[in-house]
Amino acid sequence: MGIGAYVYLRRIFESIVFEEGVNAISEGKISEGDFRKMRMNDRIVALKDRLPSFLYEHHTELYGILSKGIHELDENECLDYYPVLYDCISLILDERLAQREKKLITKNAAYALSKIAKQIRE
């Protein structure tokens, strides 16, 4: 159960990195071939500005612990450390959600502001 939970958390972690990688590839910021050849650490460094800051700042420890939990830690160790890892992933997801919300609010505010400015000029 503990080791399985680590697999789940690691998949969440990796899916965030891969999703941002796909976005960077589609925007021409990085080539797909280069991205595929990179190790996880290199991907995270390449996507630094696109990823939640907590993920970037703690990726070495977090990904290392998740990987070690899958491959080396016993069930009890996994269960002991799980609450901290869960909180870390939750922080990352919360930060990501806040980034998306801020982007949407910014877009809507800029649109509304330009609409008002246009009306005033008329």
Buried (B, 14 or more C-beta within 10 A) or exposed (E): EBBEBBEEBBEEBBEBBBBBBEEBBEEEBBEEEEBEEBEBEEBBEBBEEBBBEBBBEBBEEBBEBBBBBBEEBEEEBBBEBBEEBEEBBEBBBEBBEEBEEEEEEEEEEEEEEEEEEEEEEE
